[in-house]
Amino acid sequence: MVVLSAAAAVRADVEAGRPLDEALAAFTIDAARAMGLGDEIGSLEVGKSADFVVLDRDPFAEPP
């Protein structure tokens, strides 16, 4: 069994041709909604629980 980190999975999706915004959504808000938790987690909004990262560059500006 192959286990990928979320970052590696997003990268693999993008390399397979999925737009970055769709790949990020698949692992954030779409996953939260699939678990029935879209009102609690999955996006940065007032009242939601969240973990987030601080990046030193814009991932949308970088080539895949």
ZIDASUL-V512536 format. One record per helix or strand of 3 or more residues. SS is the DSSP state (h for helix, s for strand). FROM is the first residue (numbers start at 1). TO is the last residue. If there is no record, write none. Layout:
BEGIN
ss | from | to
SS | FROM | TO
SS | FROM | TO
END
This chain:
BEGIN
ss | from | to
h | 6 | 15
h | 20 | 26
h | 29 | 34
END
